[in-house]
Amino acid sequence: MYQVFKIPKRSGGFRVIEAPNPCLKLRQQRELYYLRQAYKISPFAHAFQPYKNIVTMAGGHVKKEYVGCLDISDFFPSITYDHFR
């Protein structure tokens, strides 16, 4: 149900992309629509939000004494069906 391919990273190496087939993608988009109706998105959320990006995300950290950054390697492939369910 997914097309798997690799794209090069700027820093070297490759990023694995798992793109859903058109039928699954449509189903996921429909599910997302209903989830967005059922749950309020936090005003602090920036990932995959319309009109929000790295600049709007960084704005909340301007002139702060401490700012942290966390990169979770291979986060999505580590989520199993049981975690999702």
C-alpha positions in Angstrom: 0.0 0.0 0.0 3.1 2.2 0.1 5.7 3.1 -2.5 9.1 3.1 -0.8 12.0 5.1 -2.2 15.0 7.1 -1.0 16.0 10.7 -1.6 19.4 12.2 -0.8 19.9 14.4 2.2 21.9 17.6 2.1 24.1 16.3 4.9 24.8 13.0 3.0 23.1 9.7 3.2 19.5 9.1 2.2 16.0 9.6 3.7 13.6 6.8 3.2 10.1 7.9 2.0 7.1 5.7 2.3 4.4 7.3 0.2 0.8 5.9 0.3 -0.8 4.7 -2.9 -3.6 7.0 -4.2 -6.5 5.1 -2.6 -4.9 4.9 0.8 -3.9 8.6 0.6 -7.5 9.6 -0.1 -8.7 7.5 2.9 -6.1 9.1 5.1 -7.2 12.6 4.0 -10.8 11.7 4.8 -9.8 10.4 8.3 -7.8 13.6 8.9 -10.8 15.7 8.0 -12.9 14.0 10.7 -10.1 14.0 13.3 -9.7 17.8 12.8 -13.5 18.2 13.4 -13.4 16.1 16.6 -10.2 17.5 18.2 -9.0 21.0 18.7 -5.4 21.6 17.6 -3.1 23.3 20.2 -2.1 26.8 19.3 1.4 25.7 20.0 1.4 23.0 17.3 3.2 24.0 14.1 3.8 20.7 12.2 1.6 20.3 9.2 -0.5 23.3 10.1 -1.6 25.8 7.3 0.2 29.1 7.5 2.7 27.9 10.1 6.3 27.2 9.4 9.8 27.3 10.9 9.6 31.1 11.2 6.3 31.2 13.1 7.5 28.3 15.3 10.7 30.2 16.1 8.8 33.4 17.0 7.8 31.9 20.3 11.4 31.4 21.3 12.7 34.9 20.5 14.7 36.5 23.4 14.3 33.4 25.6 17.3 32.5 27.8 17.2 28.8 26.8 16.0 27.1 23.7 16.3 23.4 23.1 16.2 21.2 20.0 15.4 17.5 19.8 15.7 15.3 16.7 14.2 11.9 17.1 15.9 9.6 14.5 13.7 7.4 12.5 10.7 8.3 14.6 7.8 7.3 12.3 9.2 3.8 11.3 9.4 3.1 15.0 5.7 3.4 15.5 4.1 0.0 15.4 0.4 -0.8 14.7 -0.1 -1.5 18.4 1.2 2.0 19.3 -1.2 3.5 16.8 -4.2 1.4 17.9 
